[in-house]
Amino acid sequence: MNPFILPIFMMGMGLGTMATLFSSHWLLAWMGLELNTIAIIPLMARHHHPRAVEATTKYFLIQAAAAALLLFASVSNAWLSGEWQIQEMTHPVPSTIIIIALALKIGLAPLHAWLPEVLQGLDLTTGLIMSTWQKLAPMAIFLQIQLPNPLILVMFGLASTLMGGWGGLNQTHLRKILAYSSIAHLGWMILIIQYLPSLTLFSLLTYLLMTTSIFLIFKHFSSTNISTLATTWAKTPILTALTPLTLLSLAGLPPLTGFAPKWLILQELNNQNLPLTATAAALSALLSLYFYLRLTYAMTLTVSPNTTLSFTPWRLKALKTPFLTSLTTTATITLLPLTPSLLCLITP
């Protein structure tokens, strides 16, 4: 790809996301989502590989279907209520279609099957963009919608936490594991979005930080499956020692950063008289914990076959860890004490 073309597509993604973030009219929000999709498709297909082309085609078809549903629901709502504002979704039928369209766009269960397959066909850099930046615009619309009955969002959220944990149990490819991790984390955000939107925003920011960290670490290791993690200790021992803490932060274990949003979400669900939902979400976190511990075991307690080549990195110049990887990894591990301050900054 021409080096001058890449910044144009990146600017297109930024413009599309910003248009959706700052819009209150359905047509402008829809245009932002479409611009975002059109800008990332060439980035997904820039590696001329059959898996990349397949992933790009699947993503285009899914996003086109979701965009058509979104436009149909917004026009139907304008026809029934005379309102084009995102906050004025009053009729139950267009509201339900909008939720289904947005769930399809970001990969909420049970509309999640495309996400692991698409992410598996991409390189880690494009997968990072797919798992982080591409979630911002749909989540901005989710935060603006006010539904008369939040039951459908609770069902989508609970299904996502369960399927995100269950689907990642038997995976060996890191990109698929991270895709199911994304599904589970989005489920936690959707569970609470109608009750306490500021907590959803806090969970989203925490998720973006942790996911960026783990994607950058795997990119630094050039690892795409579990079997390659056993040799990382010979490349960067310090980063290999910190990676299990990053994975456990994704799992939500104290005293790491990822514990804060899960604990606060469970507390708020209990305050909303939803103890069974909170219990099911907490149990589903155990499923996710299993495959995070599986990755941790592969990195720390597994020794690769001791050939001469496996020890070669010790005799070579050490790889320097990029600054962004160091920054995000440190924040992923140590930001739990700052949770009250961060919540105060986010809460209006």
ZAMARGU-4260 file (C-alpha; in steps of 0.2 Angstrom, whole numbers, plus 5000, padded with zeros to 4 digits):
<rodrens>
0) 5000/5000/5000 | 5006/5017/4996 | 5013/5026/5011 | 5003/5042/5007 | 4986/5032/5006
5) 4987/5025/5024 | 4986/5041/5033 | 4971/5045/5022 | 4962/5030/5028 | 4967/5033/5046
10) 4960/5050/5045 | 4944/5043/5037 | 4942/5031/5052 | 4944/5046/5064 | 4932/5057/5054
15) 4919/5043/5054 | 4920/5040/5072 | 4920/5058/5077 | 4905/5061/5066 | 4895/5048/5076
20) 4902/5053/5093 | 4896/5071/5091 | 4880/5068/5081 | 4862/5067/5088 | 4853/5065/5071
25) 4851/5047/5065 | 4857/5051/5047 | 4873/5059/5053 | 4877/5045/5065 | 4873/5032/5051
30) 4885/5042/5039 | 4899/5042/5052 | 4897/5023/5054 | 4898/5020/5035 | 4913/5031/5033
35) 4921/5021/5047 | 4918/5005/5039 | 4923/5011/5021 | 4940/5017/5029 | 4945/5001/5038
40) 4941/4989/5024 | 4956/4993/5013 | 4967/4992/5029 | 4960/4974/5032 | 4964/4969/5014
45) 4981/4977/5012 | 4990/4960/5015 | 4986/4950/4999 | 4982/4934/5008 | 4967/4923/5006
50) 4962/4924/5025 | 4963/4943/5025 | 4952/4944/5009 | 4940/4932/5017 | 4940/4941/5033
55) 4937/4958/5024 | 4923/4951/5014 | 4914/4944/5029 | 4916/4960/5038 | 4909/4970/5024
60) 4894/4959/5022 | 4890/4960/5041 | 4893/4979/5042 | 4882/4982/5027 | 4868/4971/5034
65) 4869/4980/5051 | 4870/4997/5043 | 4854/4993/5032 | 4845/4988/5048 | 4850/5004/5057
70) 4844/5015/5043 | 4828/5005/5042 | 4825/5007/5060 | 4829/5025/5061 | 4817/5029/5046
75) 4804/5018/5054 | 4805/5028/5070 | 4804/5045/5061 | 4789/5038/5051 | 4780/5033/5067
80) 4785/5047/5079 | 4791/5061/5068 | 4808/5062/5077 | 4826/5060/5070 | 4835/5062/5086
85) 4844/5048/5093 | 4837/5051/5111 | 4819/5050/5104 | 4818/5032/5101 | 4801/5030/5109
90) 4793/5016/5098 | 4797/4998/5104 | 4799/4991/5087 | 4812/5003/5079 | 4821/5003/5096
95) 4822/4984/5096 | 4829/4984/5078 | 4841/4997/5082 | 4848/4987/5097 | 4849/4971/5085
100) 4859/4982/5072 | 4871/4989/5084 | 4874/4972/5092 | 4878/4965/5075 | 4889/4979/5072
105) 4900/4977/5087 | 4898/4958/5089 | 4887/4955/5104 | 4880/4937/5107 | 4870/4929/5099
110) 4876/4940/5084 | 4894/4937/5088 | 4900/4922/5076 | 4908/4934/5063 | 4920/4942/5075
115) 4932/4928/5079 | 4933/4923/5061 | 4936/4940/5055 | 4949/4944/5068 | 4958/4927/5065
120) 4961/4933/5047 | 4969/4950/5051 | 4986/4954/5057 | 4988/4960/5075 | 4989/4979/5071
125) 4973/4979/5061 | 4965/4967/5074 | 4969/4980/5088 | 4960/4993/5078 | 4945/4981/5075
130) 4945/4977/5094 | 4946/4995/5100 | 4943/5010/5089 | 4929/5001/5079 | 4919/4999/5095
135) 4919/5018/5099 | 4905/5024/5087 | 4892/5010/5090 | 4895/5012/5109 | 4892/5031/5108
140) 4875/5027/5100 | 4872/5014/5114 | 4875/5027/5127 | 4863/5039/5119 | 4848/5028/5117
145) 4835/5028/5131 | 4824/5012/5131 | 4808/5011/5140 | 4812/4993/5145 | 4831/4988/5147
150) 4827/4970/5148 | 4833/4967/5130 | 4850/4975/5134 | 4852/4964/5149 | 4848/4948/5139
155) 4861/4953/5126 | 4874/4958/5139 | 4872/4941/5149 | 4872/4931/5133 | 4888/4940/5128
160) 4897/4937/5145 | 4892/4918/5144 | 4897/4916/5126 | 4913/4926/5127 | 4919/4914/5141
165) 4912/4898/5134 | 4918/4901/5116 | 4936/4904/5121 | 4939/4888/5131 | 4945/4877/5117
170) 4954/4890/5107 | 4973/4889/5103 | 4974/4905/5092 | 4978/4921/5101 | 4967/4932/5090
175) 4952/4921/5092 | 4954/4921/5111 | 4956/4940/5111 | 4940/4940/5100 | 4930/4930/5113
180) 4938/4941/5127 | 4931/4956/5118 | 4914/4949/5117 | 4914/4945/5135 | 4919/4963/5140
185) 4906/4971/5129 | 4893/4960/5138 | 4898/4968/5154 | 4897/4985/5147 | 4880/4982/5140
190) 4873/4974/5156 | 4874/4991/5165 | 4872/5004/5151 | 4854/5008/5154 | 4857/5009/5173
195) 4873/5019/5175 | 4880/5025/5158 | 4896/5033/5167 | 4901/5016/5173 | 4899/5009/5155
200) 4910/5023/5149 | 4923/5019/5163 | 4922/5000/5158 | 4925/5004/5140 | 4940/5015/5144
205) 4947/5001/5155 | 4944/4988/5141 | 4952/4999/5128 | 4968/5001/5139 | 4969/4982/5143
210) 4966/4976/5125 | 4978/4989/5118 | 4991/4982/5130 | 4989/4964/5126 | 4988/4966/5107
215) 5005/4976/5108 | 5013/4963/5119 | 5008/4949/5107 | 5014/4960/5092 | 5030/4963/5101
220) 5032/4944/5103 | 5026/4940/5085 | 5015/4927/5093 | 4999/4921/5085 | 4995/4905/5095
225) 4998/4897/5112 | 5012/4886/5107 | 5024/4901/5103 | 5021/4909/5120 | 5033/4896/5128
230) 5048/4904/5119 | 5045/4922/5124 | 5055/4921/5139 | 5071/4920/5129 | 5067/4936/5119
235) 5061/4948/5133 | 5061/4941/5150 | 5054/4956/5159 | 5040/4959/5148 | 5036/4940/5149
240) 5035/4942/5167 | 5023/4956/5166 | 5012/4949/5153 | 5003/4936/5165 | 4998/4951/5176
245) 4991/4960/5160 | 4981/4944/5157 | 4975/4942/5174 | 4970/4961/5174 | 4959/4956/5158
250) 4951/4942/5169 | 4947/4955/5182 | 4957/4949/5197 | 4962/4961/5211 | 4973/4971/5214
255) 4974/4974/5195 | 4965/4987/5185 | 4953/4976/5177 | 4945/4972/5194 | 4937/4989/5196
260) 4924/4989/5182 | 4918/4971/5186 | 4916/4974/5204 | 4907/4991/5202 | 4896/4983/5189
265) 4891/4969/5200 | 4888/4981/5214 | 4876/4992/5203 | 4867/4976/5197 | 4864/4972/5215
270) 4858/4989/5218 | 4845/4988/5204 | 4838/4972/5212 | 4846/4960/5199 | 4855/4948/5210
275) 4853/4933/5198 | 4860/4943/5184 | 4875/4948/5194 | 4878/4930/5200 | 4877/4924/5182
280) 4889/4937/5176 | 4901/4933/5190 | 4901/4915/5186 | 4903/4918/5168 | 4919/4928/5172
285) 4926/4911/5179 | 4925/4904/5161 | 4935/4919/5154 | 4948/4917/5169 | 4951/4899/5163
290) 4958/4903/5146 | 4968/4918/5153 | 4976/4906/5166 | 4979/4894/5151 | 4989/4908/5142
295) 4998/4912/5159 | 5003/4894/5161 | 5009/4893/5143 | 5021/4908/5146 | 5027/4905/5164
300) 5026/4886/5168 | 5029/4878/5151 | 5047/4876/5144 | 5049/4874/5125 | 5060/4860/5118
305) 5077/4864/5122 | 5086/4866/5105 | 5100/4877/5101 | 5089/4889/5092 | 5078/4892/5107
310) 5092/4899/5117 | 5099/4909/5103 | 5090/4926/5109 | 5100/4926/5125 | 5116/4928/5114
315) 5108/4942/5103 | 5105/4960/5107 | 5090/4962/5117 | 5074/4968/5109 | 5068/4985/5116
320) 5051/4987/5122 | 5041/5001/5113 | 5036/5015/5124 | 5017/5013/5121 | 5018/4995/5126
325) 5027/4999/5142 | 5015/5013/5146 | 4999/5003/5143 | 5005/4988/5152 | 5010/4998/5167
330) 4993/5006/5167 | 4984/4989/5165 | 4993/4983/5181 | 4993/4998/5192 | 4978/5009/5190
335) 4966/5001/5202 | 4970/5014/5217 | 4965/5028/5205 | 4948/5021/5201 | 4938/5034/5212
340) 4947/5049/5203 | 4944/5042/5186 | 4925/5039/5190 | 4924/5057/5196 | 4932/5063/5180
345) 4919/5053/5169 | 4903/5055/5180 | 4894/5071/5174
</rodrens>
